[in-house]
Amino acid sequence: MYTRLVPEVEFRRFELGTDDVARLTRLLHACYASLLEQGLRFTATHQTDATTRRRLQGGRCWLAGSGGEWVGTVTWYEPRPYHDVAHYRDPAVAYFGMLGVLPSFRGQGLGRRLVELAEAEAREHGYRAMALDTSEDAPGLVKLYESWGYAVIGQHDWRPGVNYASLVLSKPLA
């Protein structure tokens, strides 16, 4: 069931095993296509359905929908003790990824709403901070996350899976 938050767009959880992973992969490719056109090879620009399924495991995925179409998504994760990113190992920190909104739905606050849903759920689970990483070569994304209260706290390099170094950002969950 969707929860109505934005006019004409509803939000609900993605259900692994029920919802179509291939459809989610196609949504991510469409959401990230403009970044690929800029030369940024985020994982979501090219991931396979198997990679989508793997990235969903252990996470909680939200969908934004409109008229039966999926128009946005985000997945948040609990800390993982052996994660490559040290901040993502912190037992007080949740983190998110696979955030995307279709270009035709951008500018309505859907990305922020999706992240707010992830933050609220993480807060309910007792996490004191939310984190993410993004390309240091995407200053517009960094600025957007900073406007949402996130601050750069470090760096990480996912190459060769992507073609850039990442900035790690974090925000307290009050």
N, C-alpha and C positions, 0 to 999 in steps of 0.2 A: 504494500500500500504506500502511495506517495504521501508526503507531508507538504501541504501548500505553503510556500513561503514567498514566492515572487509571482506577480501576475503572469498567467499562462505558462509557468514553469513549475513543475512539482519535483520533489526530491524523495528518493527511496534508496534502500540498501540494495546492492548487487548481491545476488544469491548464487554462490559458486555451486555448480551441480544442477541449478535450475535455469539461470540466465545464460545467454550465449556468449562464451568467451571470444569467439571469432568476431562477433558484433562489437564487443568492447575493444578488441584490437583494431578494428576498422575505425572506430570512433577516435581512438588515440592517434592513429595515423593522420586522420583528418584534422584533429586539433593541433597537432605538431607540424603539419605540412609547411606552415609559414616559417617556422624555425629552420626546417630543412632547407627551404629556399634561401635562407640567409647563410647557409653553409654550416649550421649547427646540427650535429648528428646526435641528438638525444636518443636514449634507448627507445623511447616511445615513437620515434620517427620510423623505426624499422623492425621493431620486435615482432616475433612470430607469435602465433596463438599459444604455443608451449611456453614461451617466455612470459606472456600475459598471465597464463595460469600459474606459473611459478611465482610471479610477483604478487599475485592475489593471495597466495597461501600465507597464512599467518597475519594477513591484513584485513582491514574492514573497508570495503569499497562503497562509496556513495555514487549514485547516478542522479543527474538532472534530466528531466524528460519534458517534452512538449509535443502534444499531438501524436503520441505514440513513438516519437523519435527520441533517441538518446542524444542529448546536446552538450553534456558535460559530465565530468567524473573526477573523483579523487580517491586515493586509498591511503589510509593511515595505519601505522604499525606500532606495536609495543617495542620497547628496547630489546635488542638482541645481544647477548653477552659476547658474541664473537664477531660482531659487525666490523667491517673495515673502517668505518667512520667512528672514531672514539666517542664522540658525543652521542651517537646512536646506541652506545652500550650503557650509558648512564641510566640506572633504574628509575630515575624520576622524569625521563625525557621520552616522549613519543615523537614520531616523525611521519611526514607524509611524502607521497610521490604520486606519479601518474595523474597529476592535476592537469586538466584540459577542458576548454570550452570551445565549441565550434565557432569559427569566425563570425558567422551570421548572428550569433547570440552573445557576442562579446559586448562589453560596455554597459551591461545591465546589472553588474554585481554578482553574476552567477559563480564565478571563481571564488570570490570572497565568501559567498554563502556556503559553498561546498567546504571550504577550509573552516569556516565557523562551525559547521556540523561536525567535522573531524575534531576540531579543538574541544567542542562541548562534550563529545563522547569520550575523548581522552581525559578530560577533566573529571568526568563522572567515574572513570576508572582509576582516579587518584594520581594521574601524572601532573607534574608541576610546570612542565614546559613542552612546547611543540617545536620541532625543527624540520628543516628541509635542506636540500642542496640544489643548486642550479648553476648553469654556466656563468663563469666570470665574463664571458664574451656576450652576455645578454643583459646589458645595463638596464634596459627597460623592465625586465623581470625582477632584477634586484631592487630597483626603485619601487616597483609595485609591492613586493614583499615588505620592504621597509615601511611603506605607507600603511601596511597592515600591522605594524608593530614589531616586525622581525628585524634583527640586527645581525650583521656578519660577525661570526665568532671564530671562523677558521676556513681552511681550504681542504680539498680532497681531490685526488686525481684518479678518475675512473678509466683513463685510457688503458688499453686500446678499444674498450667497448663504446666509448664516445670520442669525440675529437677536440676536447677542451678540458681545461682544469675547472673544477667546481668551487664555488663558495658555499660554505655551510652557514646557515642562518638559524637563529633560535629566538623564541619569544616566551616569556613567562605566561603561564595560564593562571590568571588571578581568580 
